[in-house]
Amino acid sequence: MKTQITSTVPKLLEIKVNRQADEPIVCGIIALLNYWALLDEQLLNPDLTKLFRQNHQNELA
């Protein structure tokens, strides 16, 4: 697996998987890291989380 930060705005982490057999585990790791990042953001900025939920109420249901 190789990682690289993109030059776009917002900055994203690009991940390239060398072996197709490794894709499921890499996707699981990415999902876990994304969950932790979102959880951390919610804890650090609860007002922003509340606003997001109000604006995307239909999409989350």
PDB file as gemmi writes it, atoms N, CA and C in Angstrom:
CRYST1    1.000    1.000    1.000  90.00  90.00  90.00 P 1                      
ATOM      1  N   MET A   1       0.846  -1.170   0.000  1.00  0.00           N  
ATOM      2  CA  MET A   1       0.000   0.000   0.000  1.00  0.00           C  
ATOM      3  C   MET A   1       0.890   1.232   0.000  1.00  0.00           C  
ATOM      4  N   LYS A   2       0.531   2.204  -0.817  1.00  0.00           N  
ATOM      5  CA  LYS A   2       1.252   3.479  -0.861  1.00  0.00           C  
ATOM      6  C   LYS A   2       0.267   4.592  -0.566  1.00  0.00           C  
ATOM      7  N   THR A   3       0.700   5.597   0.166  1.00  0.00           N  
ATOM      8  CA  THR A   3      -0.151   6.741   0.456  1.00  0.00           C  
ATOM      9  C   THR A   3       0.509   8.010  -0.044  1.00  0.00           C  
ATOM     10  N   GLN A   4      -0.344   8.989  -0.367  1.00  0.00           N  
ATOM     11  CA  GLN A   4       0.144  10.268  -0.842  1.00  0.00           C  
ATOM     12  C   GLN A   4      -0.934  11.299  -0.559  1.00  0.00           C  
ATOM     13  N   ILE A   5      -0.551  12.478  -0.100  1.00  0.00           N  
ATOM     14  CA  ILE A   5      -1.504  13.555   0.131  1.00  0.00           C  
ATOM     15  C   ILE A   5      -1.666  14.328  -1.172  1.00  0.00           C  
ATOM     16  N   THR A   6      -2.914  14.571  -1.565  1.00  0.00           N  
ATOM     17  CA  THR A   6      -3.172  15.259  -2.823  1.00  0.00           C  
ATOM     18  C   THR A   6      -2.864  16.745  -2.695  1.00  0.00           C  
ATOM     19  N   SER A   7      -2.718  17.401  -3.828  1.00  0.00           N  
ATOM     20  CA  SER A   7      -2.464  18.837  -3.830  1.00  0.00           C  
ATOM     21  C   SER A   7      -3.757  19.621  -3.982  1.00  0.00           C  
ATOM     22  N   THR A   8      -4.888  18.935  -3.991  1.00  0.00           N  
ATOM     23  CA  THR A   8      -6.176  19.603  -4.147  1.00  0.00           C  
ATOM     24  C   THR A   8      -6.628  20.225  -2.838  1.00  0.00           C  
ATOM     25  N   VAL A   9      -7.668  21.044  -2.928  1.00  0.00           N  
ATOM     26  CA  VAL A   9      -8.278  21.614  -1.734  1.00  0.00           C  
ATOM     27  C   VAL A   9      -9.693  21.078  -1.679  1.00  0.00           C  
ATOM     28  N   PRO A  10     -10.141  20.401  -0.653  1.00  0.00           N  
ATOM     29  CA  PRO A  10      -9.383  20.070   0.551  1.00  0.00           C  
ATOM     30  C   PRO A  10      -8.364  18.970   0.269  1.00  0.00           C  
ATOM     31  N   LYS A  11      -7.372  18.927   1.103  1.00  0.00           N  
ATOM     32  CA  LYS A  11      -6.334  17.902   0.960  1.00  0.00           C  
ATOM     33  C   LYS A  11      -6.942  16.539   1.283  1.00  0.00           C  
ATOM     34  N   LEU A  12      -6.620  15.571   0.465  1.00  0.00           N  
ATOM     35  CA  LEU A  12      -7.115  14.213   0.638  1.00  0.00           C  
ATOM     36  C   LEU A  12      -5.939  13.259   0.697  1.00  0.00           C  
ATOM     37  N   LEU A  13      -6.168  12.126   1.281  1.00  0.00           N  
ATOM     38  CA  LEU A  13      -5.143  11.085   1.323  1.00  0.00           C  
ATOM     39  C   LEU A  13      -5.461  10.071   0.240  1.00  0.00           C  
ATOM     40  N   GLU A  14      -4.567   9.946  -0.715  1.00  0.00           N  
ATOM     41  CA  GLU A  14      -4.739   8.983  -1.804  1.00  0.00           C  
ATOM     42  C   GLU A  14      -4.035   7.694  -1.416  1.00  0.00           C  
ATOM     43  N   ILE A  15      -4.752   6.589  -1.546  1.00  0.00           N  
ATOM     44  CA  ILE A  15      -4.196   5.295  -1.164  1.00  0.00           C  
ATOM     45  C   ILE A  15      -4.218   4.371  -2.378  1.00  0.00           C  
ATOM     46  N   LYS A  16      -3.086   3.776  -2.674  1.00  0.00           N  
ATOM     47  CA  LYS A  16      -2.985   2.807  -3.760  1.00  0.00           C  
ATOM     48  C   LYS A  16      -2.625   1.457  -3.154  1.00  0.00           C  
ATOM     49  N   VAL A  17      -3.416   0.458  -3.501  1.00  0.00           N  
ATOM     50  CA  VAL A  17      -3.204  -0.894  -2.982  1.00  0.00           C  
ATOM     51  C   VAL A  17      -2.495  -1.707  -4.061  1.00  0.00           C  
ATOM     52  N   ASN A  18      -1.393  -2.329  -3.695  1.00  0.00           N  
ATOM     53  CA  ASN A  18      -0.590  -3.072  -4.666  1.00  0.00           C  
ATOM     54  C   ASN A  18      -1.219  -4.399  -5.068  1.00  0.00           C  
ATOM     55  N   ARG A  19      -1.845  -5.074  -4.121  1.00  0.00           N  
ATOM     56  CA  ARG A  19      -2.428  -6.397  -4.410  1.00  0.00           C  
ATOM     57  C   ARG A  19      -3.932  -6.345  -4.204  1.00  0.00           C  
ATOM     58  N   GLN A  20      -4.671  -6.847  -5.159  1.00  0.00           N  
ATOM     59  CA  GLN A  20      -6.128  -6.843  -5.066  1.00  0.00           C  
ATOM     60  C   GLN A  20      -6.613  -7.623  -3.845  1.00  0.00           C  
ATOM     61  N   ALA A  21      -5.893  -8.635  -3.437  1.00  0.00           N  
ATOM     62  CA  ALA A  21      -6.285  -9.437  -2.275  1.00  0.00           C  
ATOM     63  C   ALA A  21      -6.263  -8.615  -0.985  1.00  0.00           C  
ATOM     64  N   ASP A  22      -5.486  -7.521  -0.964  1.00  0.00           N  
ATOM     65  CA  ASP A  22      -5.390  -6.681   0.229  1.00  0.00           C  
ATOM     66  C   ASP A  22      -6.474  -5.609   0.304  1.00  0.00           C  
ATOM     67  N   GLU A  23      -7.242  -5.415  -0.772  1.00  0.00           N  
ATOM     68  CA  GLU A  23      -8.230  -4.339  -0.801  1.00  0.00           C  
ATOM     69  C   GLU A  23      -9.253  -4.395   0.336  1.00  0.00           C  
ATOM     70  N   PRO A  24      -9.821  -5.564   0.676  1.00  0.00           N  
ATOM     71  CA  PRO A  24     -10.819  -5.579   1.754  1.00  0.00           C  
ATOM     72  C   PRO A  24     -10.267  -5.105   3.103  1.00  0.00           C  
ATOM     73  N   ILE A  25      -9.065  -5.537   3.449  1.00  0.00           N  
ATOM     74  CA  ILE A  25      -8.508  -5.120   4.742  1.00  0.00           C  
ATOM     75  C   ILE A  25      -8.159  -3.640   4.730  1.00  0.00           C  
ATOM     76  N   VAL A  26      -7.670  -3.141   3.598  1.00  0.00           N  
ATOM     77  CA  VAL A  26      -7.353  -1.714   3.487  1.00  0.00           C  
ATOM     78  C   VAL A  26      -8.631  -0.885   3.609  1.00  0.00           C  
ATOM     79  N   CYS A  27      -9.715  -1.329   2.965  1.00  0.00           N  
ATOM     80  CA  CYS A  27     -10.993  -0.619   3.077  1.00  0.00           C  
ATOM     81  C   CYS A  27     -11.486  -0.606   4.519  1.00  0.00           C  
ATOM     82  N   GLY A  28     -11.310  -1.702   5.225  1.00  0.00           N  
ATOM     83  CA  GLY A  28     -11.699  -1.746   6.635  1.00  0.00           C  
ATOM     84  C   GLY A  28     -10.889  -0.775   7.480  1.00  0.00           C  
ATOM     85  N   ILE A  29      -9.595  -0.718   7.243  1.00  0.00           N  
ATOM     86  CA  ILE A  29      -8.732   0.216   7.979  1.00  0.00           C  
ATOM     87  C   ILE A  29      -9.131   1.650   7.673  1.00  0.00           C  
ATOM     88  N   ILE A  30      -9.390   1.946   6.407  1.00  0.00           N  
ATOM     89  CA  ILE A  30      -9.798   3.303   6.019  1.00  0.00           C  
ATOM     90  C   ILE A  30     -11.107   3.683   6.697  1.00  0.00           C  
ATOM     91  N   ALA A  31     -12.070   2.762   6.707  1.00  0.00           N  
ATOM     92  CA  ALA A  31     -13.358   3.045   7.353  1.00  0.00           C  
ATOM     93  C   ALA A  31     -13.178   3.320   8.840  1.00  0.00           C  
ATOM     94  N   LEU A  32     -12.339   2.553   9.491  1.00  0.00           N  
ATOM     95  CA  LEU A  32     -12.085   2.746  10.916  1.00  0.00           C  
ATOM     96  C   LEU A  32     -11.421   4.089  11.184  1.00  0.00           C  
ATOM     97  N   LEU A  33     -10.425   4.435  10.399  1.00  0.00           N  
ATOM     98  CA  LEU A  33      -9.744   5.723  10.569  1.00  0.00           C  
ATOM     99  C   LEU A  33     -10.684   6.888  10.290  1.00  0.00           C  
ATOM    100  N   ASN A  34     -11.531   6.738   9.284  1.00  0.00           N  
ATOM    101  CA  ASN A  34     -12.496   7.784   8.973  1.00  0.00           C  
ATOM    102  C   ASN A  34     -13.495   7.955  10.119  1.00  0.00           C  
ATOM    103  N   TYR A  35     -13.940   6.850  10.687  1.00  0.00           N  
ATOM    104  CA  TYR A  35     -14.865   6.904  11.825  1.00  0.00           C  
ATOM    105  C   TYR A  35     -14.233   7.633  13.004  1.00  0.00           C  
ATOM    106  N   TRP A  36     -12.984   7.292  13.314  1.00  0.00           N  
ATOM    107  CA  TRP A  36     -12.289   7.950  14.418  1.00  0.00           C  
ATOM    108  C   TRP A  36     -12.117   9.435  14.150  1.00  0.00           C  
ATOM    109  N   ALA A  37     -11.796   9.792  12.904  1.00  0.00           N  
ATOM    110  CA  ALA A  37     -11.622  11.207  12.564  1.00  0.00           C  
ATOM    111  C   ALA A  37     -12.933  11.966  12.732  1.00  0.00           C  
ATOM    112  N   LEU A  38     -14.030  11.369  12.275  1.00  0.00           N  
ATOM    113  CA  LEU A  38     -15.332  12.025  12.423  1.00  0.00           C  
ATOM    114  C   LEU A  38     -15.737  12.122  13.881  1.00  0.00           C  
ATOM    115  N   LEU A  39     -15.479  11.078  14.647  1.00  0.00           N  
ATOM    116  CA  LEU A  39     -15.800  11.088  16.068  1.00  0.00           C  
ATOM    117  C   LEU A  39     -15.000  12.176  16.786  1.00  0.00           C  
ATOM    118  N   ASP A  40     -13.729  12.285  16.449  1.00  0.00           N  
ATOM    119  CA  ASP A  40     -12.880  13.306  17.044  1.00  0.00           C  
ATOM    120  C   ASP A  40     -13.399  14.701  16.696  1.00  0.00           C  
ATOM    121  N   GLU A  41     -13.823  14.901  15.447  1.00  0.00           N  
ATOM    122  CA  GLU A  41     -14.359  16.190  15.013  1.00  0.00           C  
ATOM    123  C   GLU A  41     -15.634  16.522  15.776  1.00  0.00           C  
ATOM    124  N   GLN A  42     -16.476  15.524  16.003  1.00  0.00           N  
ATOM    125  CA  GLN A  42     -17.719  15.740  16.741  1.00  0.00           C  
ATOM    126  C   GLN A  42     -17.437  16.133  18.183  1.00  0.00           C  
ATOM    127  N   LEU A  43     -16.426  15.521  18.788  1.00  0.00           N  
ATOM    128  CA  LEU A  43     -16.093  15.836  20.172  1.00  0.00           C  
ATOM    129  C   LEU A  43     -15.470  17.216  20.292  1.00  0.00           C  
ATOM    130  N   LEU A  44     -14.686  17.604  19.299  1.00  0.00           N  
ATOM    131  CA  LEU A  44     -14.008  18.901  19.340  1.00  0.00           C  
ATOM    132  C   LEU A  44     -14.915  20.050  18.947  1.00  0.00           C  
ATOM    133  N   ASN A  45     -15.917  19.791  18.103  1.00  0.00           N  
ATOM    134  CA  ASN A  45     -16.766  20.855  17.603  1.00  0.00           C  
ATOM    135  C   ASN A  45     -18.224  20.401  17.554  1.00  0.00           C  
ATOM    136  N   PRO A  46     -18.876  20.275  18.715  1.00  0.00           N  
ATOM    137  CA  PRO A  46     -20.248  19.756  18.745  1.00  0.00           C  
ATOM    138  C   PRO A  46     -21.246  20.662  18.032  1.00  0.00           C  
ATOM    139  N   ASP A  47     -21.022  21.987  18.003  1.00  0.00           N  
ATOM    140  CA  ASP A  47     -21.949  22.882  17.313  1.00  0.00           C  
ATOM    141  C   ASP A  47     -21.957  22.624  15.817  1.00  0.00           C  
ATOM    142  N   LEU A  48     -20.789  22.372  15.245  1.00  0.00           N  
ATOM    143  CA  LEU A  48     -20.691  22.068  13.824  1.00  0.00           C  
ATOM    144  C   LEU A  48     -21.396  20.754  13.514  1.00  0.00           C  
ATOM    145  N   THR A  49     -21.266  19.778  14.394  1.00  0.00           N  
ATOM    146  CA  THR A  49     -21.929  18.491  14.211  1.00  0.00           C  
ATOM    147  C   THR A  49     -23.441  18.667  14.233  1.00  0.00           C  
ATOM    148  N   LYS A  50     -23.947  19.461  15.148  1.00  0.00           N  
ATOM    149  CA  LYS A  50     -25.384  19.703  15.247  1.00  0.00           C  
ATOM    150  C   LYS A  50     -25.890  20.381  13.970  1.00  0.00           C  
ATOM    151  N   LEU A  51     -25.149  21.355  13.474  1.00  0.00           N  
ATOM    152  CA  LEU A  51     -25.520  22.052  12.254  1.00  0.00           C  
ATOM    153  C   LEU A  51     -25.516  21.094  11.065  1.00  0.00           C  
ATOM    154  N   PHE A  52     -24.512  20.235  10.966  1.00  0.00           N  
ATOM    155  CA  PHE A  52     -24.436  19.252   9.884  1.00  0.00           C  
ATOM    156  C   PHE A  52     -25.637  18.328   9.922  1.00  0.00           C  
ATOM    157  N   ARG A  53     -25.984  17.844  11.084  1.00  0.00           N  
ATOM    158  CA  ARG A  53     -27.116  16.919  11.196  1.00  0.00           C  
ATOM    159  C   ARG A  53     -28.427  17.606  10.796  1.00  0.00           C  
ATOM    160  N   GLN A  54     -28.585  18.879  11.156  1.00  0.00           N  
ATOM    161  CA  GLN A  54     -29.798  19.605  10.780  1.00  0.00           C  
ATOM    162  C   GLN A  54     -29.875  19.777   9.268  1.00  0.00           C  
ATOM    163  N   ASN A  55     -28.760  20.064   8.629  1.00  0.00           N  
ATOM    164  CA  ASN A  55     -28.741  20.310   7.193  1.00  0.00           C  
ATOM    165  C   ASN A  55     -28.843  19.028   6.365  1.00  0.00           C  
ATOM    166  N   HIS A  56     -28.443  17.881   6.930  1.00  0.00           N  
ATOM    167  CA  HIS A  56     -28.442  16.630   6.191  1.00  0.00           C  
ATOM    168  C   HIS A  56     -29.369  15.599   6.830  1.00  0.00           C  
ATOM    169  N   GLN A  57     -30.394  16.046   7.459  1.00  0.00           N  
ATOM    170  CA  GLN A  57     -31.320  15.184   8.197  1.00  0.00           C  
ATOM    171  C   GLN A  57     -31.920  14.106   7.294  1.00  0.00           C  
ATOM    172  N   ASN A  58     -32.344  14.483   6.092  1.00  0.00           N  
ATOM    173  CA  ASN A  58     -32.988  13.522   5.190  1.00  0.00           C  
ATOM    174  C   ASN A  58     -32.000  12.483   4.666  1.00  0.00           C  
ATOM    175  N   GLU A  59     -30.754  12.886   4.431  1.00  0.00           N  
ATOM    176  CA  GLU A  59     -29.753  11.982   3.887  1.00  0.00           C  
ATOM    177  C   GLU A  59     -29.322  10.930   4.911  1.00  0.00           C  
ATOM    178  N   LEU A  60     -29.362  11.279   6.200  1.00  0.00           N  
ATOM    179  CA  LEU A  60     -28.908  10.377   7.249  1.00  0.00           C  
ATOM    180  C   LEU A  60     -29.963   9.338   7.618  1.00  0.00           C  
ATOM    181  N   ALA A  61     -31.204   9.585   7.250  1.00  0.00           N  
ATOM    182  CA  ALA A  61     -32.296   8.670   7.618  1.00  0.00           C  
ATOM    183  C   ALA A  61     -32.318   7.438   6.751  1.00  0.00           C  
TER     184      ALA A  61                                                      
END                                                                             
